Amino acid sequence: MVSTLIQVNGVQLGVELRGEATKGCLVLLHGFTGSAVAWGSHLDSLAASGMRIVAFDLLGHGQSAAPSDPQRYAMEHCQADILAALHELGVCEGEATLLGYSMGGRIALYTALSGFFRALILESASPGLASPVEREQRRASDEALAASIEREGIAWFVDQWEKLPLFASQQSLPVTHREALHTQRLHNRAIGLANSLRGVGIGVQPALHARLPTVDIPVLLITGELDQKFCAIARQMAQQLPQSQLHIVPGAGHAVHLERPREFDDLVRDFSLRRNI
């Protein structure tokens, strides 16, 4: 078990490292308000299968830097930082599978367009918003939320965030799990979360729908059956990705890895190891 910091492109990134690369490498990108440690037992469970695990704190989250310039959080910078950090860690092109959840899934999809990865796993992710009108509406709502985070603080925001209908199914998690997740979210900084919304929120990210047919690597799409919105998005993506497979996990909502951890690990492990044989 190793927690470390890496300096790349003028910023600091927090990283959690596990395992040895006897069967390839798996790179994990968390969702908004998360962190590398938020993957919890998944890091050790997946490492036990023989993969090297590299989990990043995305910019503005966890131990990573929280720049004051929102543009520093943009997709192109996320991609450049991730690739530079993997180079520093000695991960070679074609060696790693990239996994991203929610916001991390959007970043993972964009980063996979670099051609660096051998395979891609997207959990409850999307290619963005196709409509310019919808993008502008979302950009405006994200800006309002970012301003509220800065004004009201992290504790207020986390309370509001956890009440969203998107996360309603997480109420079935054990109390200890919900408390740990709540505590982890509180460790983020207001400026980091606010500028993450401004710089890499779904309203400002490039819409990637037209580029899906160019992602010519194996892609596993994971969604929870209770999250109907993202199930529909995943079905649409599956039709456009040349080498995709879709798995909808029964009884799970948006955060499949939290709500059905064993099924999630089995899916990720089986898919990744097939790529690394």
FENBELRA-V442961 format. One record per pair of residues at least 12 apart in sequence whose C-alpha atoms are under 10 Angstrom apart, sorted by the first residue. I is the first residue (numbers start at 1). J is the second residue. D is the distance in Angstrom with one decimal. If there is no record, write none. Layout:
i: (I;I)
j: (J;J)
d: (D;D)
//
This chain:
i: (1;1;1;1;1;1;2;2;2;2;2;2;3;3;3;3;3;3;3;3;4;4;4;4;5;5;5;5;5;6;6;6;6;6;6;6;7;7;7;7;7;7;8;8;8;8;8;8;8;8;8;9;9;9;9;9;10;10;11;11;11;11;11;11;11;12;12;12;12;12;12;12;12;12;12;13;13;13;13;13;13;13;13;13;13;13;13;13;13;14;14;14;14;14;14;14;14;14;14;14;14;14;15;15;15;15;15;15;15;15;15;15;15;15;15;15;16;16;16;16;16;16;16;16;16;16;16;17;17;17;17;17;17;17;17;17;17;18;18;18;18;18;18;18;18;18;18;18;18;19;19;19;19;19;19;19;19;19;19;19;19;20;20;20;20;20;20;20;21;21;21;21;21;21;21;21;21;21;22;22;22;22;22;22;23;23;23;23;23;23;23;23;23;23;23;23;23;24;24;24;24;24;24;24;24;24;24;24;24;24;24;24;25;25;25;25;25;25;25;25;25;25;25;25;25;25;25;25;25;25;26;26;26;26;26;26;26;26;26;26;26;26;26;26;26;26;26;26;26;26;26;27;27;27;27;27;27;27;27;27;27;27;27;27;27;27;27;27;27;28;28;28;28;28;28;28;28;28;28;28;28;28;28;28;29;29;29;29;29;29;29;29;29;29;29;29;29;29;29;29;29;29;30;30;30;30;30;30;30;30;30;30;30;30;30;30;30;31;31;31;31;31;31;31;31;31;31;31;31;31;31;31;32;32;32;32;32;32;32;32;32;32;32;32;33;33;33;33;33;33;33;33;33;33;33;33;33;33;33;33;33;33;34;34;34;34;34;34;34;34;34;34;34;34;34;34;34;35;35;35;35;35;35;35;35;35;35;35;35;35;35;36;36;36;36;36;36;36;36;37;37;37;37;37;38;38;38;38;38;38;38;38;39;39;39;39;40;40;40;40;41;41;42;42;42;42;42;42;43;43;45;45;45;45;46;46;46;46;46;47;48;49;49;49;50;50;51;51;51;51;51;52;52;53;53;54;54;54;54;54;55;55;55;56;56;56;58;58;58;58;58;58;58;58;58;59;59;59;59;59;59;59;59;59;59;59;60;60;60;60;60;60;60;60;60;60;60;61;61;61;61;61;61;61;61;61;62;62;62;62;62;62;62;63;63;63;64;64;65;65;66;66;66;66;66;66;66;66;66;67;67;67;67;68;68;68;68;69;69;69;69;69;70;70;70;70;70;70;70;70;70;71;71;71;71;71;72;72;72;72;72;73;73;73;73;73;73;73;73;74;74;74;74;74;74;74;74;74;74;74;75;75;75;75;75;75;75;75;75;75;75;76;76;76;76;76;76;77;77;77;78;78;78;78;78;79;79;79;79;79;79;79;79;80;80;81;82;82;82;83;83;83;83;91;92;92;93;93;93;93;93;94;94;94;94;94;94;95;95;95;95;95;95;96;96;96;96;96;96;96;96;97;97;97;97;97;97;97;97;97;97;97;97;97;97;97;97;98;98;98;98;98;98;98;98;98;98;98;99;99;99;99;99;99;99;99;99;99;99;100;100;100;100;100;100;101;101;101;101;101;101;101;101;101;101;101;101;102;102;102;102;102;102;102;102;103;103;103;103;103;103;103;103;103;103;104;104;104;104;105;105;105;105;105;105;105;105;105;106;106;106;106;106;106;106;106;106;106;106;106;106;106;107;107;107;107;107;107;108;108;108;108;109;109;109;109;109;109;109;109;109;109;110;110;110;110;110;110;110;110;112;112;112;113;113;113;113;113;113;113;114;115;115;115;115;117;117;118;118;118;118;118;118;118;119;119;119;119;119;119;119;119;119;119;119;120;120;120;120;120;120;120;120;120;121;121;121;121;121;121;121;121;121;121;121;122;122;122;122;122;122;122;123;123;123;123;123;123;123;123;123;123;123;123;123;124;124;124;124;124;124;124;124;124;124;124;124;124;124;124;125;125;125;125;125;125;125;125;125;126;126;126;126;126;126;126;126;126;127;127;127;127;127;127;127;127;127;127;127;127;128;128;128;128;128;128;128;128;128;128;129;129;129;129;129;129;129;129;130;130;130;130;130;131;131;132;132;132;133;134;134;135;135;135;135;135;135;135;136;136;136;137;138;138;138;138;139;139;139;139;139;139;139;139;139;140;140;140;141;141;142;142;142;142;142;142;142;142;142;142;143;143;143;143;143;143;143;144;144;144;145;145;145;145;145;146;146;146;146;146;146;146;146;146;147;147;147;147;147;148;148;149;149;149;149;149;149;149;150;150;150;150;150;150;150;151;152;153;153;153;153;154;154;154;154;154;154;154;154;154;155;155;155;155;155;155;155;156;157;157;157;157;158;158;158;158;158;159;159;159;161;162;162;162;162;165;166;166;166;166;166;166;166;167;167;167;167;168;168;168;168;169;169;169;169;169;169;169;169;170;170;170;170;170;170;170;171;172;172;173;173;173;174;177;178;181;209;209;209;209;210;211;211;212;212;212;212;212;212;213;213;213;213;213;213;213;214;214;214;215;215;215;215;215;216;216;216;216;217;217;217;217;218;218;218;218;218;218;218;218;219;219;219;219;219;219;219;219;220;220;220;220;220;220;220;220;220;220;220;221;221;221;221;221;221;221;221;221;222;222;222;222;222;222;222;222;222;222;222;222;222;223;223;223;223;223;223;223;223;223;223;223;223;223;224;224;224;224;224;224;224;224;224;224;224;224;224;225;225;225;225;225;225;225;225;225;226;226;226;226;226;226;226;226;227;227;227;227;227;227;227;227;228;228;229;230;230;230;231;231;231;231;231;231;234;234;234;235;235;245;247;247;249;249;249;250)
j: (16;17;18;19;43;44;15;16;17;18;19;54;15;16;17;18;36;37;55;63;16;17;56;63;56;57;63;64;85;56;64;84;85;86;88;89;64;65;81;84;85;88;80;81;82;83;84;85;86;87;88;77;80;81;84;85;65;81;59;64;65;66;67;72;81;57;58;59;63;64;65;66;67;81;85;56;57;58;59;60;61;62;63;64;65;66;81;82;85;35;36;37;55;56;57;58;59;61;62;63;64;65;28;35;36;37;53;54;55;56;57;58;62;63;64;85;28;35;36;37;39;43;53;54;55;56;57;36;43;44;47;52;53;54;55;56;89;43;44;45;46;47;48;50;51;52;53;54;55;43;44;45;46;47;48;49;50;51;52;53;54;47;48;49;50;51;52;53;47;49;50;51;52;53;91;95;96;276;49;50;51;52;276;277;47;49;50;51;52;95;96;272;273;274;275;276;277;50;51;52;53;91;94;95;96;97;118;272;273;275;276;277;47;50;51;52;53;54;91;92;94;95;96;97;98;117;118;272;273;276;43;46;47;51;52;53;54;55;95;96;97;98;99;117;119;120;121;268;269;272;273;51;52;53;54;55;56;82;86;91;96;97;98;99;100;108;117;120;121;43;53;54;55;56;57;97;98;99;100;101;104;105;108;121;54;55;56;57;58;82;98;99;100;101;102;103;104;105;106;107;108;122;55;56;57;58;61;99;100;101;102;103;104;105;107;108;123;57;58;61;100;101;102;103;104;105;106;107;123;124;125;255;58;60;61;101;102;103;104;185;193;196;197;201;58;60;61;62;103;158;161;181;182;184;185;186;187;188;189;192;193;196;57;58;61;62;101;103;104;181;182;184;185;186;187;188;193;55;56;57;58;59;60;61;62;63;64;184;185;187;188;54;55;56;57;58;61;62;63;55;56;57;62;184;55;57;62;180;181;184;185;258;55;181;257;258;180;181;257;258;261;265;257;258;261;262;264;265;55;265;262;265;266;269;265;266;268;269;272;269;269;269;270;273;269;273;96;269;272;273;276;91;96;96;97;86;89;91;96;98;98;99;100;82;85;104;73;78;81;82;103;104;107;192;196;72;73;74;77;78;81;192;193;195;196;200;73;188;189;190;191;192;193;194;195;196;197;185;187;188;189;190;191;192;193;196;184;185;186;187;188;189;192;187;188;189;188;192;189;192;188;189;190;191;192;193;194;195;196;191;192;195;196;191;192;194;195;191;195;196;198;199;191;192;194;195;196;197;198;199;200;195;196;198;199;200;195;196;198;199;200;192;195;196;197;198;199;200;201;107;195;196;197;198;199;200;201;204;205;206;106;107;108;110;111;199;200;201;204;205;206;107;110;111;200;205;206;111;199;200;107;108;110;111;200;107;108;109;110;111;112;113;114;111;114;111;107;108;111;111;114;116;117;116;116;117;114;115;116;117;118;115;116;117;118;119;276;116;117;118;119;275;276;116;117;118;119;120;272;275;276;112;116;117;118;119;120;121;217;218;219;268;271;272;273;275;276;111;112;116;117;118;119;120;121;122;219;272;112;119;120;121;122;123;219;220;221;268;272;120;121;122;123;124;125;121;122;123;124;125;126;222;223;254;255;256;257;122;123;124;125;126;230;254;255;123;124;125;126;128;196;197;200;201;202;122;123;124;125;120;121;122;123;124;125;126;127;221;122;123;124;125;126;127;128;200;201;202;205;206;207;208;122;125;126;127;200;205;120;121;122;125;121;122;125;126;127;208;211;212;215;219;127;205;206;207;208;211;212;215;215;216;217;208;211;212;214;215;216;217;215;214;215;216;217;217;218;216;217;218;219;272;275;276;215;216;217;218;219;220;243;271;272;275;276;215;217;218;219;220;221;244;271;272;218;219;220;221;222;244;245;267;268;271;272;219;220;221;222;223;234;246;220;221;222;223;224;230;234;247;254;255;256;257;264;221;222;223;224;227;229;230;231;233;234;248;253;254;255;256;221;222;223;230;231;233;234;237;254;202;207;208;209;230;233;234;236;237;202;205;206;207;208;209;210;211;212;233;234;237;201;202;203;204;205;206;207;208;209;233;202;203;204;205;206;207;208;209;206;207;208;209;210;203;207;203;204;207;203;202;203;201;202;203;204;205;206;207;202;203;204;203;201;202;203;204;197;198;199;200;201;202;203;204;205;198;203;204;197;203;194;195;196;197;198;199;201;202;203;204;194;195;197;198;199;201;203;194;197;198;157;193;194;197;198;190;191;192;193;194;195;196;197;198;190;191;194;195;198;190;194;189;190;191;192;193;194;195;189;190;191;192;193;194;195;190;190;186;189;190;191;185;186;187;188;189;190;191;193;194;182;183;185;186;187;188;190;186;185;186;190;193;182;183;185;186;188;182;185;186;185;178;181;182;185;227;226;227;228;229;253;254;255;227;253;254;255;226;227;253;254;226;227;251;252;253;254;255;259;252;253;254;255;256;258;259;259;252;259;258;259;260;259;258;258;258;236;237;240;241;240;240;241;237;238;239;240;241;242;237;238;239;240;241;242;243;240;241;242;240;241;242;243;244;241;242;243;244;241;242;243;244;241;242;243;244;245;271;272;275;238;241;242;243;244;245;246;271;234;238;243;244;245;246;247;267;268;271;272;234;235;237;238;244;245;246;247;248;234;245;246;247;248;249;254;255;256;257;264;267;268;235;246;247;248;249;250;252;253;254;255;256;257;264;247;248;249;250;251;252;253;254;255;256;257;259;260;247;248;249;250;251;252;253;254;256;248;249;250;251;252;253;254;256;248;249;251;252;253;254;255;256;253;254;254;248;253;254;246;247;248;249;253;254;246;247;248;247;248;271;264;267;263;264;267;263)
d: (7.6;6.3;5.4;7.8;9.3;8.3;8.2;5.9;5.1;6.6;9.4;9.9;5.8;4.7;6.3;9.0;9.4;9.1;9.6;9.8;6.5;7.9;9.9;9.1;9.6;9.6;7.8;7.9;9.9;9.9;8.9;9.6;6.8;9.8;7.9;8.9;9.6;9.7;9.3;9.2;7.8;9.0;8.9;6.2;8.7;9.5;6.3;6.3;10.0;9.9;8.4;8.9;8.1;6.6;7.8;9.2;9.6;9.4;8.5;7.8;6.0;8.6;8.2;9.6;8.5;9.6;9.9;8.3;8.0;5.3;5.2;8.9;10.0;9.5;9.8;7.0;6.2;7.1;7.0;9.3;9.1;8.8;6.7;4.2;6.4;9.8;8.4;9.0;8.1;8.8;7.7;9.8;8.5;5.9;5.0;7.8;8.8;8.7;7.0;4.8;4.9;8.3;9.9;9.3;6.7;8.8;10.0;6.8;5.6;4.6;6.1;9.2;9.4;8.2;8.5;9.2;9.5;9.6;6.1;7.0;9.8;8.4;7.8;5.9;5.1;6.5;8.3;9.4;8.2;9.5;9.3;7.5;5.6;5.0;6.6;8.9;9.8;6.7;6.6;9.7;8.8;6.0;8.9;9.9;8.3;5.9;4.9;6.8;8.7;8.8;7.7;9.8;8.6;4.9;7.0;8.7;6.7;6.1;4.6;6.1;9.0;7.5;9.1;9.6;6.3;5.9;4.7;7.9;8.9;10.0;6.5;5.0;4.4;8.1;9.5;9.3;9.6;10.0;9.1;5.5;6.1;7.5;9.2;10.0;9.6;7.9;5.2;4.9;7.6;9.4;9.8;8.9;6.9;9.7;9.2;5.7;7.0;7.6;5.2;6.3;9.0;9.5;9.6;6.0;6.2;8.0;9.9;8.3;7.8;8.5;5.5;8.4;9.1;8.8;5.2;4.5;5.9;7.5;7.8;9.6;9.8;6.3;4.5;6.3;8.6;9.9;9.9;8.6;9.6;8.4;9.8;8.6;8.8;6.6;6.2;5.0;6.2;8.3;8.8;5.5;4.9;6.0;7.2;9.8;9.5;9.6;9.8;9.4;9.5;7.6;9.8;9.9;8.4;6.0;4.7;5.7;7.8;9.5;9.0;9.9;6.8;6.2;4.8;5.9;8.3;9.5;9.6;9.6;9.8;9.1;7.6;6.2;4.6;6.5;9.3;8.8;6.2;4.9;5.8;8.2;8.2;9.3;8.7;9.3;9.0;6.3;6.0;7.4;7.1;9.6;8.0;6.2;4.6;6.4;9.0;8.4;4.8;7.1;9.6;7.9;7.1;9.9;8.0;7.6;7.4;7.4;9.4;8.7;6.2;5.4;7.5;7.2;5.0;7.9;9.7;9.8;9.9;9.7;8.7;9.6;7.6;5.3;5.1;4.7;4.9;7.6;9.3;9.6;9.7;9.7;9.6;9.3;8.8;9.6;8.1;8.9;7.4;5.7;7.4;9.3;7.7;8.2;8.6;9.3;9.7;9.0;6.8;8.6;9.4;8.4;9.1;9.8;9.8;8.4;5.5;8.5;9.1;6.9;9.4;9.4;6.9;9.5;8.0;8.6;6.8;7.4;9.8;9.7;9.4;8.5;9.9;7.2;6.2;9.6;9.3;8.2;10.0;8.5;7.3;5.0;7.1;9.7;9.6;6.0;5.1;8.2;9.1;7.7;8.2;9.3;8.5;8.8;5.1;5.2;5.0;8.1;8.9;7.3;9.0;8.0;8.8;8.3;8.3;8.2;9.7;9.5;9.3;8.8;7.2;6.9;8.7;9.6;8.3;10.0;8.1;8.5;9.7;9.7;9.8;9.3;8.9;10.0;8.1;9.5;7.7;9.0;9.0;6.9;8.0;9.7;9.4;7.5;9.8;9.3;6.8;8.9;8.1;6.5;9.8;9.4;9.9;7.3;9.7;8.4;9.8;8.9;9.5;9.0;8.8;8.2;9.0;9.7;9.0;9.5;9.9;8.5;9.1;9.6;9.6;9.5;10.0;9.4;10.0;8.2;9.2;9.9;9.0;7.8;9.3;8.9;9.8;8.1;9.6;9.7;9.1;8.7;6.5;9.7;9.6;7.7;9.1;7.2;9.0;9.3;7.3;9.9;8.0;7.6;7.2;8.7;7.3;3.6;5.8;8.4;7.3;6.2;9.8;9.0;8.4;5.6;7.2;9.6;9.7;6.2;6.9;8.5;8.5;8.7;9.8;6.8;5.7;8.3;9.1;9.1;8.4;9.9;9.7;9.1;9.9;7.8;9.6;7.8;9.1;6.6;4.6;8.3;9.6;7.9;8.6;7.9;7.1;7.9;9.5;7.1;8.1;9.7;7.3;9.8;7.3;9.9;9.4;8.5;9.4;9.0;8.4;4.8;6.8;8.3;5.7;4.8;8.4;8.2;9.1;7.8;5.2;8.3;8.8;9.1;9.9;7.0;9.2;9.3;7.2;6.0;8.8;8.0;4.7;5.9;9.3;9.5;9.7;8.2;9.7;8.5;4.7;4.9;8.6;8.3;7.4;9.6;8.9;6.5;9.6;7.1;8.1;7.8;6.0;9.3;9.2;6.6;7.9;9.1;8.1;8.1;9.5;9.5;9.7;9.8;9.8;9.7;7.0;9.2;8.9;7.7;8.7;7.4;8.2;9.7;7.2;4.9;8.5;9.2;8.1;8.2;9.5;9.9;9.8;9.5;8.0;8.2;8.9;8.0;9.9;10.0;8.1;8.9;10.0;8.1;4.8;6.3;7.9;8.1;5.8;5.1;4.8;8.5;9.9;8.3;6.7;6.3;9.1;9.4;7.9;8.0;5.4;5.8;7.2;9.0;8.9;9.1;8.5;9.4;9.3;5.8;5.6;4.7;5.6;7.5;10.0;9.5;9.5;9.8;9.4;6.6;9.5;8.0;8.8;8.8;7.5;9.5;6.6;8.1;6.4;4.9;6.1;8.4;9.6;9.3;9.9;8.7;5.9;4.5;5.9;7.6;9.7;9.1;10.0;8.6;9.8;8.3;6.5;5.3;6.1;8.6;7.7;8.6;6.2;4.6;6.1;6.3;9.8;9.3;9.9;9.2;7.9;9.2;8.9;7.9;6.3;5.1;4.6;7.5;9.5;8.2;8.3;9.6;8.8;6.9;8.5;10.0;9.9;9.9;8.4;7.8;8.1;8.5;8.7;9.5;7.8;9.4;8.0;5.2;6.3;7.2;4.9;7.2;8.8;9.9;8.1;9.5;9.3;5.8;5.9;6.2;7.3;9.1;9.4;8.3;8.7;9.9;9.9;9.2;9.9;9.2;9.7;9.3;8.3;9.1;7.7;8.3;7.5;9.1;8.8;7.6;8.6;8.5;7.3;8.4;9.9;8.8;8.6;9.7;8.4;9.5;8.7;9.7;7.6;9.4;9.8;9.7;7.5;9.8;8.9;9.8;8.3;9.0;7.8;6.4;9.1;9.8;9.4;9.9;8.3;8.8;8.7;8.1;9.9;9.5;6.3;7.5;9.5;9.4;7.3;8.7;9.5;9.0;5.4;5.0;6.0;8.3;9.6;8.9;7.7;7.1;9.5;9.2;7.2;6.4;4.7;6.4;8.6;9.3;9.5;8.8;8.5;5.6;4.7;6.0;7.5;9.6;9.8;9.7;7.6;8.6;8.7;7.5;6.3;5.0;6.1;8.5;9.0;9.7;8.4;6.1;4.7;5.9;8.9;9.3;9.1;9.7;8.3;7.8;7.5;8.4;9.5;7.7;6.3;5.1;7.7;8.4;9.3;5.8;7.7;8.6;7.6;10.0;9.0;6.0;7.3;8.1;8.2;8.5;8.3;7.1;9.5;8.0;7.5;9.7;9.4;9.0;9.4;8.8;9.1;7.5;6.4;7.3;9.7;7.9;8.9;9.0;8.4;6.0;4.9;5.8;9.2;9.1;8.1;8.5;9.4;7.9;9.2;5.7;7.7;8.9;6.8;6.9;4.8;6.3;7.5;9.8;6.9;7.2;9.2;8.5;8.3;5.7;8.4;8.5;9.0;5.7;8.1;7.1;9.3;9.9;8.6;8.9;10.0;9.2;9.6;9.8;7.6;9.7;7.2;4.3;6.8;8.6;9.5;9.0;9.8;6.1;7.9;7.3;8.3;7.1;4.7;8.2;8.5;7.5;9.8;10.0;7.3;7.4;4.2;6.1;9.5;9.4;7.9;9.8;9.7;8.7;8.5;9.8;9.7;5.9;6.7;10.0;7.1;8.6;7.5;9.5;8.0;9.0;7.2;6.2;9.9;9.3;9.6;9.5;9.8;9.7;8.8;9.8;7.5;8.2;9.5;8.4;8.4;9.6;7.3;4.1;7.0;8.6;6.4;7.2;9.5;9.5;6.9;9.5;9.8;9.5;8.5;9.4;5.9;8.0;9.9;7.7;6.3;10.0;9.2;5.5;6.5;9.6;8.9;6.8;9.7;8.8;9.0;9.8;8.5;6.1;9.4;8.3;6.2;8.5;7.4;6.7;5.6;9.4;8.8;9.9;9.5;9.8;8.8;6.3;9.6;9.8;9.4;9.7;9.7;9.2;8.9;9.8;7.4;9.5;6.8;6.9;9.8;8.6;9.9;9.7;9.9;9.8;9.9;8.3;9.9;9.8;9.4;7.3;9.9;9.4;7.6;6.5;9.2;9.2;7.2;6.6;7.7;9.7;10.0;8.0;9.1;7.8;9.0;8.8;7.2;5.7;8.1;8.9;8.0;8.7;7.5;8.7;7.9;9.7;7.9;6.7;9.6;10.0;8.1;8.0;6.7;9.7;9.8;8.7;9.7;9.6;9.6;8.0;8.2;9.7;8.7;9.0;9.0;7.4;9.2;9.4;5.8;5.4;8.0;9.4;9.9;9.1;5.5;5.1;5.9;9.2;9.1;7.6;7.7;9.2;6.4;7.0;8.1;9.5;7.5;6.0;6.5;9.3;8.7;7.7;6.1;8.3;8.7;8.0;4.8;5.8;8.1;9.1;9.8;8.3;8.7;7.6;8.6;6.0;4.6;6.4;8.5;9.0;9.9;8.9;8.6;5.8;5.1;6.0;7.5;8.7;8.3;7.4;9.4;6.5;8.7;8.5;7.6;7.2;6.1;4.7;6.1;8.2;7.8;8.7;6.1;5.1;5.9;7.3;9.7;9.8;7.8;9.6;8.3;8.5;9.2;9.8;8.0;6.6;4.9;6.2;9.1;7.9;7.5;6.8;8.1;6.7;9.8;9.8;8.4;5.4;4.7;6.3;6.8;4.4;4.6;5.9;7.5;5.8;9.6;8.9;9.0;9.4;5.7;5.8;5.3;6.2;5.9;6.3;8.6;9.4;9.3;8.8;7.7;6.4;5.7;4.7;7.5;10.0;9.5;9.9;9.6;7.5;4.8;5.5;9.1;9.7;8.5;9.0;9.3;10.0;9.4;7.7;9.2;9.4;7.2;9.9;9.8;9.4;7.2;9.2;9.2;9.7;9.8;9.9;10.0;8.4;7.7;8.3;9.8;9.6)
//
